């Protein structure tokens, strides 16, 4: 379902997620409405890999609002790194950039989106998925809490039926202030195919600012 007025959609979807009224999103999709759970308990997550990641995040956090990015270790998430992303706010805007996308997740997505902003992806796809992701990250940046989302898939690629995502906030140095590690599990028969060379990608990232922070390796 193609969304024509993206600016209005960004505002409407963010308002719906803020009010926790997913029924408002029915006009943007013919698929099953998404699920959004703020500050989920481990018991609320039916996917074991996401549950394990949340428990580890809670251990890193201790008595703080959220753990520091310097506490993040790729090896602690070794079972999910290839299906994870690191998402950074774009300074001076309400947009977010997929700084790193794990190799297996990139294959599920079917296109090289690493380095793209959510708004760039939304302009390319004009669908609810990236607009919902944008709303979740905007709100999570303010609330500074983990958030779980599930949304169904219109794609028949590999028989994928839906996407489980757990986004975990980490305190970061300026200009980012906050970073997210998002772990994704697909629902259905997920058959991945090799991506074409990056030269064939249909989008051109603009104004990418190299991070001053050490980046973990997610391409295994």
Backbone as CSV, one residue per row, in Angstrom:
resi,resn,N_x,N_y,N_z,CA_x,CA_y,CA_z,C_x,C_y,C_z
1,UNK,0.853,-1.187,0.000,0.000,0.000,0.000,0.883,1.230,0.000
2,UNK,0.833,2.028,-1.073,1.689,3.203,-1.224,1.107,4.399,-0.463
3,UNK,1.935,5.025,0.360,1.528,6.219,1.106,1.985,7.438,0.329
4,UNK,1.075,8.301,-0.027,1.399,9.445,-0.877,1.950,10.623,-0.073
5,UNK,1.235,11.048,0.964,1.640,12.220,1.735,2.497,11.769,2.913
6,UNK,3.799,11.705,2.705,4.693,11.172,3.734,4.779,12.087,4.949
7,UNK,4.809,13.403,4.742,4.924,14.324,5.875,3.744,14.159,6.826
8,UNK,2.542,14.074,6.271,1.359,13.878,7.116,1.402,12.517,7.785
9,UNK,1.878,11.509,7.067,1.939,10.163,7.622,2.898,10.110,8.808
10,UNK,4.054,10.764,8.704,4.993,10.779,9.829,4.324,11.343,11.072
11,UNK,3.591,12.452,10.912,2.928,13.083,12.055,1.817,12.203,12.609
12,UNK,1.004,11.617,11.744,-0.127,10.806,12.195,0.331,9.525,12.879
13,UNK,1.339,8.887,12.326,1.824,7.644,12.915,2.465,7.915,14.266
14,UNK,3.240,9.000,14.370,3.850,9.319,15.659,2.778,9.608,16.707
15,UNK,1.718,10.317,16.324,0.634,10.597,17.265,-0.046,9.306,17.701
16,UNK,-0.252,8.375,16.769,-0.900,7.107,17.095,-0.051,6.288,18.051
17,UNK,1.262,6.236,17.800,2.150,5.455,18.670,2.242,6.104,20.043
18,UNK,2.269,7.434,20.098,2.325,8.137,21.374,1.101,7.819,22.220
19,UNK,-0.068,7.772,21.574,-1.317,7.499,22.295,-1.596,6.003,22.430
20,UNK,-0.716,5.188,21.855,-0.891,3.737,21.883,-2.230,3.340,21.271
21,UNK,-2.556,3.967,20.144,-3.808,3.688,19.447,-3.479,3.174,18.048
22,UNK,-3.208,1.881,17.967,-2.800,1.311,16.692,-3.924,1.304,15.655
23,UNK,-5.181,1.406,16.118,-6.286,1.420,15.164,-6.189,2.601,14.210
24,UNK,-5.549,3.677,14.652,-5.381,4.836,13.786,-4.513,4.528,12.571
25,UNK,-3.741,3.432,12.658,-2.830,3.093,11.563,-3.507,2.235,10.495
26,UNK,-4.751,1.885,10.709,-5.419,0.995,9.761,-5.528,1.612,8.375
27,UNK,-5.555,2.933,8.285,-5.688,3.539,6.961,-4.373,3.549,6.178
28,UNK,-3.284,3.166,6.857,-1.988,3.122,6.176,-1.615,1.719,5.711
29,UNK,-2.402,0.716,6.078,-2.045,-0.655,5.716,-3.276,-1.533,5.646
30,UNK,-3.220,-2.521,4.774,-4.271,-3.537,4.716,-3.861,-4.790,5.503
31,UNK,-2.685,-4.746,6.091,-2.162,-5.893,6.834,-2.583,-5.814,8.291
32,UNK,-2.220,-6.838,9.045,-2.485,-6.838,10.480,-1.810,-5.638,11.131
33,UNK,-2.506,-4.986,12.050,-1.955,-3.794,12.685,-0.729,-4.143,13.531
34,UNK,0.256,-3.244,13.588,1.479,-3.529,14.365,1.216,-3.562,15.860
35,UNK,2.175,-4.130,16.573,2.159,-4.177,18.034,3.363,-3.385,18.539
36,UNK,3.157,-2.536,19.531,4.244,-1.766,20.147,4.129,-1.922,21.657
37,UNK,5.198,-2.384,22.301,5.226,-2.552,23.759,6.409,-1.767,24.311
38,UNK,6.113,-0.771,25.155,7.163,0.032,25.789,7.612,-0.635,27.080
39,UNK,8.893,-0.549,27.358,9.479,-1.128,28.576,8.970,-2.546,28.815
40,UNK,9.118,-3.428,27.825,8.587,-4.781,28.015,9.358,-5.523,29.105
41,UNK,8.686,-6.406,29.792,9.370,-7.319,30.696,9.900,-8.474,29.856
42,UNK,10.938,-9.155,30.307,11.432,-10.315,29.543,10.332,-11.347,29.288
43,UNK,9.442,-11.514,30.256,8.383,-12.509,30.116,7.398,-12.160,29.005
44,UNK,7.326,-10.873,28.629,6.392,-10.446,27.591,6.904,-10.755,26.189
45,UNK,8.180,-11.120,26.069,8.783,-11.380,24.768,8.771,-12.873,24.486
46,UNK,8.086,-13.263,23.440,7.963,-14.692,23.121,9.160,-15.216,22.345
47,UNK,9.988,-14.319,21.799,11.158,-14.730,21.027,12.362,-14.791,21.972
48,UNK,12.940,-15.973,22.119,13.995,-16.167,23.122,15.190,-15.244,22.908
49,UNK,15.624,-15.061,21.666,16.811,-14.228,21.421,16.573,-12.799,21.888
50,UNK,15.374,-12.274,21.672,15.064,-10.919,22.129,14.980,-10.867,23.647
51,UNK,14.405,-11.894,24.233,14.302,-11.957,25.691,15.686,-11.970,26.327
52,UNK,16.597,-12.742,25.779,17.962,-12.814,26.312,18.666,-11.460,26.195
53,UNK,18.457,-10.768,25.065,19.089,-9.454,24.869,18.559,-8.443,25.878
54,UNK,17.264,-8.478,26.144,16.681,-7.548,27.114,17.230,-7.803,28.512
55,UNK,17.345,-9.067,28.890,17.892,-9.398,30.206,19.328,-8.883,30.326
56,UNK,20.120,-9.054,29.269,21.503,-8.575,29.325,21.537,-7.055,29.403
57,UNK,20.676,-6.373,28.642,20.610,-4.906,28.695,20.274,-4.455,30.110
58,UNK,19.344,-5.125,30.766,18.975,-4.768,32.135,20.153,-4.950,33.082
59,UNK,20.938,-5.979,32.861,22.118,-6.201,33.698,23.142,-5.093,33.483
60,UNK,23.335,-4.665,32.227,24.266,-3.576,31.933,23.785,-2.256,32.540
61,UNK,22.488,-2.056,32.524,21.917,-0.799,33.021,22.133,-0.641,34.509
62,UNK,21.970,-1.714,35.269,22.066,-1.669,36.734,21.041,-0.671,37.273
63,UNK,21.489,0.350,38.013,20.541,1.304,38.593,20.448,2.596,37.790
64,UNK,20.939,2.577,36.546,20.876,3.761,35.687,19.627,3.726,34.816
65,UNK,19.330,4.864,34.185,18.212,4.910,33.252,18.454,3.991,32.064
66,UNK,19.697,3.987,31.585,20.085,3.103,30.499,21.596,2.920,30.565
67,UNK,22.117,1.844,30.006,23.563,1.621,30.062,24.322,2.594,29.178
68,UNK,25.589,2.753,29.456,26.460,3.595,28.642,26.913,2.810,27.416
69,UNK,27.057,3.513,26.287,27.485,2.843,25.061,28.834,2.170,25.229
70,UNK,29.682,2.714,26.080,30.998,2.123,26.289,30.909,0.761,26.977
71,UNK,29.736,0.432,27.510,29.537,-0.887,28.117,29.162,-1.940,27.086
72,UNK,28.839,-1.514,25.860,28.396,-2.464,24.837,29.577,-3.279,24.330
73,UNK,29.392,-4.591,24.256,30.394,-5.497,23.721,29.726,-6.409,22.710
74,UNK,30.253,-6.433,21.502,29.663,-7.259,20.461,29.578,-8.718,20.891
75,UNK,30.601,-9.197,21.586,30.628,-10.613,21.947,29.489,-10.983,22.901
76,UNK,28.959,-10.004,23.637,27.838,-10.296,24.526,26.545,-10.541,23.754
77,UNK,26.518,-10.111,22.486,25.340,-10.290,21.632,25.686,-11.190,20.453
78,UNK,26.666,-12.074,20.654,27.225,-12.831,19.534,26.186,-13.630,18.759
79,UNK,25.130,-14.067,19.421,24.139,-14.900,18.741,23.216,-14.105,17.827
80,UNK,23.220,-12.776,17.955,22.249,-11.986,17.184,22.889,-10.863,16.377
81,UNK,24.206,-10.724,16.405,24.818,-9.545,15.783,24.528,-9.456,14.292
82,UNK,24.431,-10.565,13.593,24.196,-10.477,12.152,22.749,-10.133,11.827
83,UNK,21.890,-10.107,12.841,20.488,-9.726,12.641,20.166,-8.456,13.426
84,UNK,21.175,-7.630,13.657,21.003,-6.431,14.469,21.401,-5.177,13.692
85,UNK,20.964,-4.048,14.214,21.352,-2.764,13.645,21.797,-1.838,14.769
86,UNK,22.628,-0.883,14.414,22.947,0.230,15.308,22.360,1.475,14.669
87,UNK,21.512,2.164,15.431,20.754,3.295,14.904,21.128,4.545,15.683
88,UNK,21.514,5.603,14.967,21.925,6.862,15.584,20.991,7.991,15.192
89,UNK,20.705,8.919,16.123,19.995,10.133,15.737,20.854,10.945,14.767
90,UNK,20.205,11.649,13.852,20.906,12.573,12.965,20.890,13.934,13.652
91,UNK,22.051,14.470,14.055,22.077,15.745,14.793,21.344,16.846,14.038
92,UNK,20.571,17.635,14.782,19.864,18.760,14.187,18.591,18.394,13.462
93,UNK,18.122,17.151,13.621,16.898,16.736,12.948,16.168,15.723,13.819
94,UNK,15.003,15.294,13.354,14.266,14.222,14.020,14.423,12.909,13.272
95,UNK,15.467,12.835,12.463,15.690,11.629,11.671,16.713,10.736,12.357
96,UNK,16.801,9.498,11.874,17.732,8.512,12.424,18.417,7.796,11.279
97,UNK,19.657,7.380,11.524,20.449,6.726,10.487,20.799,5.305,10.911
98,UNK,20.635,4.361,9.972,21.075,2.993,10.212,22.593,2.952,10.019
99,UNK,23.307,3.199,11.110,24.768,3.297,11.042,25.369,1.960,10.614
100,UNK,24.887,0.867,11.193,25.388,-0.459,10.847,24.192,-1.410,10.764
101,UNK,24.181,-2.256,9.747,23.165,-3.286,9.606,23.874,-4.631,9.495
102,UNK,23.496,-5.564,10.355,24.099,-6.889,10.330,23.905,-7.561,8.985
103,UNK,24.867,-8.379,8.590,24.890,-8.939,7.235,23.677,-9.805,6.930
104,UNK,23.249,-10.621,7.869,22.108,-11.493,7.585,20.810,-10.693,7.509
105,UNK,20.667,-9.688,8.353,19.489,-8.835,8.289,19.442,-8.084,6.960
106,UNK,20.603,-7.620,6.493,20.648,-6.927,5.203,20.146,-7.821,4.077
107,UNK,20.465,-9.104,4.158,19.997,-10.039,3.131,18.482,-10.214,3.204
108,UNK,17.932,-10.243,4.413,16.479,-10.324,4.550,15.816,-9.080,3.958
109,UNK,16.424,-7.924,4.180,15.839,-6.676,3.684,15.894,-6.595,2.167
110,UNK,16.880,-7.247,1.565,16.952,-7.310,0.109,17.558,-6.096,-0.551
111,UNK,18.096,-5.162,0.223,18.736,-3.983,-0.352,19.739,-3.427,0.648
112,UNK,20.759,-2.750,0.149,21.797,-2.179,1.010,21.292,-0.872,1.610
113,UNK,20.760,-0.935,2.824,20.277,0.282,3.471,21.269,0.827,4.493
114,UNK,22.395,0.189,4.686,23.348,0.675,5.688,23.802,2.088,5.318
115,UNK,23.711,3.002,6.265,24.063,4.395,6.033,22.881,5.264,5.670
116,UNK,21.746,4.669,5.325,20.563,5.440,4.958,19.839,5.927,6.210
117,UNK,19.122,7.032,6.083,18.254,7.486,7.156,16.876,6.840,6.989
118,UNK,16.116,6.872,8.072,14.775,6.287,7.999,13.919,7.044,6.996
119,UNK,14.068,8.361,6.933,13.261,9.136,5.976,13.647,8.810,4.534
120,UNK,14.910,8.528,4.288,15.315,8.112,2.939,14.650,6.793,2.562
121,UNK,14.610,5.869,3.520,13.974,4.579,3.254,12.476,4.762,3.046
122,UNK,11.877,5.635,3.856,10.441,5.884,3.703,10.120,6.470,2.339
123,UNK,10.960,7.374,1.853,10.722,7.948,0.522,10.838,6.883,-0.561
124,UNK,11.734,5.923,-0.354,11.921,4.883,-1.359,10.793,3.860,-1.327
125,UNK,10.323,3.519,-0.136,9.343,2.427,-0.012,7.902,2.924,0.121
126,UNK,7.719,4.099,0.717,6.390,4.698,0.881,5.408,3.712,1.518
127,UNK,5.859,3.070,2.582,5.039,2.087,3.289,5.100,2.360,4.789
128,UNK,4.250,1.672,5.537,4.125,1.938,6.962,5.362,1.542,7.745
129,UNK,6.066,0.478,7.355,7.185,-0.040,8.136,8.202,1.003,8.565
130,UNK,8.853,1.710,7.629,9.853,2.695,8.045,9.259,3.885,8.781
131,UNK,7.999,4.250,8.479,7.373,5.373,9.169,7.093,4.992,10.620
132,UNK,6.667,3.755,10.842,6.472,3.260,12.202,7.798,3.227,12.949
133,UNK,8.859,2.742,12.298,10.179,2.704,12.935,10.621,4.103,13.345
134,UNK,10.374,5.089,12.479,10.740,6.466,12.788,10.017,6.943,14.049
135,UNK,8.709,6.701,14.120,7.938,7.132,15.283,8.455,6.481,16.557
136,UNK,8.760,5.194,16.481,9.230,4.466,17.661,10.555,5.039,18.148
137,UNK,11.481,5.310,17.237,12.780,5.835,17.660,12.662,7.256,18.206
138,UNK,11.808,8.083,17.618,11.607,9.441,18.133,11.106,9.390,19.573
139,UNK,10.091,8.581,19.816,9.499,8.502,21.150,10.456,7.824,22.128
140,UNK,11.122,6.770,21.686,12.060,6.065,22.561,13.232,6.956,22.961
141,UNK,13.622,7.885,22.091,14.714,8.803,22.422,14.331,9.693,23.601
142,UNK,13.047,10.037,23.691,12.561,10.861,24.798,12.343,10.025,26.054
143,UNK,11.723,8.872,25.889,11.420,8.033,27.046,12.640,7.283,27.557
144,UNK,13.606,7.030,26.678,14.852,6.346,27.040,14.590,4.982,27.666
145,UNK,13.715,4.225,27.011,13.371,2.881,27.481,13.407,1.922,26.300
146,UNK,13.553,0.619,26.553,13.475,-0.361,25.469,12.062,-0.388,24.887
147,UNK,11.967,-0.826,23.643,10.662,-0.943,23.003,10.677,-2.153,22.071
148,UNK,9.598,-2.928,22.147,9.416,-4.087,21.266,8.341,-3.760,20.245
149,UNK,8.579,-4.108,18.983,7.564,-3.935,17.959,7.438,-5.212,17.137
150,UNK,6.242,-5.419,16.626,6.004,-6.472,15.648,5.127,-5.893,14.561
151,UNK,5.496,-6.138,13.302,4.594,-5.765,12.216,4.665,-6.820,11.132
152,UNK,3.540,-7.005,10.458,3.447,-8.033,9.422,4.108,-7.547,8.148
153,UNK,4.378,-8.475,7.268,5.103,-8.170,6.043,4.228,-8.424,4.832
154,UNK,4.259,-7.470,3.888,3.536,-7.647,2.624,4.375,-8.423,1.630
155,UNK,5.656,-8.564,1.933,6.569,-9.225,1.002,6.418,-10.736,1.065
156,UNK,6.605,-11.361,-0.068,6.623,-12.825,-0.103,8.059,-13.347,-0.136
157,UNK,9.016,-12.440,0.066,10.427,-12.820,0.021,10.719,-13.865,1.088
158,UNK,11.010,-15.088,0.660,11.375,-16.139,1.596,10.248,-16.560,2.518
159,UNK,9.005,-16.133,2.232,7.892,-16.507,3.100,7.874,-15.754,4.411
160,UNK,8.554,-14.618,4.525,8.562,-13.846,5.762,7.165,-13.291,6.023
161,UNK,6.657,-13.533,7.211,5.312,-13.092,7.575,5.310,-11.872,8.482
162,UNK,6.367,-11.689,9.238,6.399,-10.553,10.154,7.797,-10.328,10.704
163,UNK,7.954,-9.182,11.358,9.255,-8.751,11.874,9.131,-8.429,13.358
164,UNK,9.897,-9.138,14.190,10.012,-8.830,15.616,11.248,-7.951,15.802
165,UNK,11.090,-6.844,16.514,12.239,-5.950,16.733,12.263,-5.487,18.178
166,UNK,13.419,-5.620,18.821,13.640,-5.093,20.165,14.713,-4.021,20.064
167,UNK,14.363,-2.786,20.423,15.301,-1.666,20.340,15.735,-1.267,21.740
168,UNK,17.047,-1.290,21.970,17.619,-1.061,23.287,18.428,0.236,23.279
169,UNK,18.087,1.207,24.136,18.806,2.485,24.156,20.089,2.423,24.985
170,UNK,21.096,3.135,24.498,22.359,3.283,25.208,22.712,4.770,25.253
171,UNK,23.184,5.235,26.401,23.640,6.619,26.515,24.940,6.774,25.750
172,UNK,25.050,7.856,24.990,26.214,8.056,24.132,26.743,9.469,24.289
173,UNK,27.970,9.680,23.818,28.561,11.016,23.836,27.921,11.889,22.770
174,UNK,27.970,13.226,22.942,27.494,14.120,21.883,28.298,13.871,20.602
175,UNK,27.730,14.088,19.408,26.404,14.673,19.194,25.274,13.661,19.228
176,UNK,25.580,12.371,19.340,24.513,11.375,19.254,23.611,11.404,20.489
177,UNK,24.198,11.527,21.694,23.479,11.536,22.971,22.872,10.177,23.321
178,UNK,22.314,9.491,22.341,21.697,8.194,22.568,21.876,7.352,21.307
179,UNK,22.113,6.063,21.483,22.196,5.132,20.356,21.285,3.955,20.657
180,UNK,20.835,3.306,19.590,19.985,2.141,19.762,20.648,0.927,19.128
181,UNK,20.589,-0.180,19.852,20.902,-1.474,19.267,19.566,-2.177,19.088
182,UNK,19.203,-2.448,17.845,17.928,-3.094,17.551,18.187,-4.498,17.026
183,UNK,17.560,-5.458,17.681,17.709,-6.864,17.307,16.429,-7.306,16.611
184,UNK,16.578,-7.941,15.448,15.420,-8.297,14.625,15.374,-9.803,14.414
185,UNK,14.190,-10.349,14.564,13.940,-11.748,14.212,12.762,-11.772,13.250
186,UNK,12.884,-12.533,12.180,11.787,-12.636,11.226,10.899,-13.807,11.588
187,UNK,9.623,-13.669,11.251,8.645,-14.716,11.502,8.276,-15.355,10.172
188,UNK,8.356,-16.658,10.094,8.074,-17.358,8.850,9.319,-18.033,8.329
189,UNK,9.220,-18.595,7.140,10.340,-19.296,6.514,11.255,-18.262,5.874
190,UNK,12.304,-17.912,6.582,13.186,-16.836,6.131,14.324,-17.388,5.292
191,UNK,14.179,-17.305,3.989,15.233,-17.737,3.081,15.936,-16.493,2.553
192,UNK,17.219,-16.369,2.839,17.939,-15.179,2.414,18.643,-15.458,1.098
193,UNK,18.838,-14.391,0.323,19.544,-14.489,-0.944,20.641,-13.450,-0.961
194,UNK,21.763,-13.731,-1.641,22.856,-12.760,-1.687,22.385,-11.443,-2.291
195,UNK,22.888,-10.347,-1.723,22.545,-9.025,-2.239,23.358,-8.708,-3.483
196,UNK,22.826,-7.854,-4.371,23.628,-7.383,-5.488,24.739,-6.469,-4.992
197,UNK,25.674,-6.174,-5.861,26.764,-5.276,-5.479,26.214,-3.912,-5.096
198,UNK,26.912,-3.228,-4.200,26.437,-1.934,-3.731,26.284,-0.916,-4.864
199,UNK,26.999,-1.118,-5.956,26.904,-0.168,-7.071,25.509,-0.127,-7.658
200,UNK,24.706,-1.162,-7.417,23.376,-1.217,-7.999,22.307,-0.647,-7.071
201,UNK,22.684,-0.165,-5.901,21.694,0.343,-4.974,20.962,1.541,-5.564
202,UNK,19.693,1.710,-5.205,18.866,2.744,-5.826,18.818,4.030,-5.013
203,UNK,19.485,4.086,-3.836,19.460,5.313,-3.058,20.873,5.823,-2.872
204,UNK,21.009,7.107,-2.635,22.312,7.725,-2.429,22.320,8.441,-1.087
205,UNK,23.067,7.926,-0.110,23.106,8.592,1.198,23.732,9.968,1.083
206,UNK,23.202,10.914,1.866,23.704,12.284,1.821,24.151,12.710,3.212
207,UNK,25.279,13.371,3.279,25.723,13.974,4.517,26.013,13.006,5.644
208,UNK,26.529,11.835,5.332,26.865,10.885,6.390,28.049,11.418,7.185
209,UNK,27.868,11.508,8.490,28.927,11.988,9.370,29.559,10.786,10.052
210,UNK,30.838,10.503,9.773,31.463,9.338,10.412,31.381,9.442,11.933
211,UNK,31.051,8.355,12.560,30.946,8.349,14.011,32.334,8.460,14.632
212,UNK,32.400,9.197,15.752,33.660,9.306,16.477,33.833,8.154,17.451
213,UNK,32.805,7.303,17.522,32.847,6.190,18.458,33.317,4.929,17.766
214,UNK,33.921,4.051,18.510,34.348,2.772,17.951,33.129,1.934,17.598
215,UNK,33.109,1.405,16.380,31.955,0.657,15.922,32.218,-0.853,16.021
216,UNK,31.262,-1.595,16.565,31.420,-3.049,16.612,31.227,-3.648,15.238
217,UNK,31.690,-4.850,15.076,31.577,-5.546,13.799,30.314,-6.402,13.804
218,UNK,29.393,-6.112,12.888,28.163,-6.887,12.778,28.122,-7.712,11.514
219,UNK,29.184,-7.662,10.720,29.172,-8.363,9.424,29.940,-9.675,9.565
220,UNK,29.300,-10.668,10.154,29.955,-11.969,10.358,29.265,-13.021,9.529
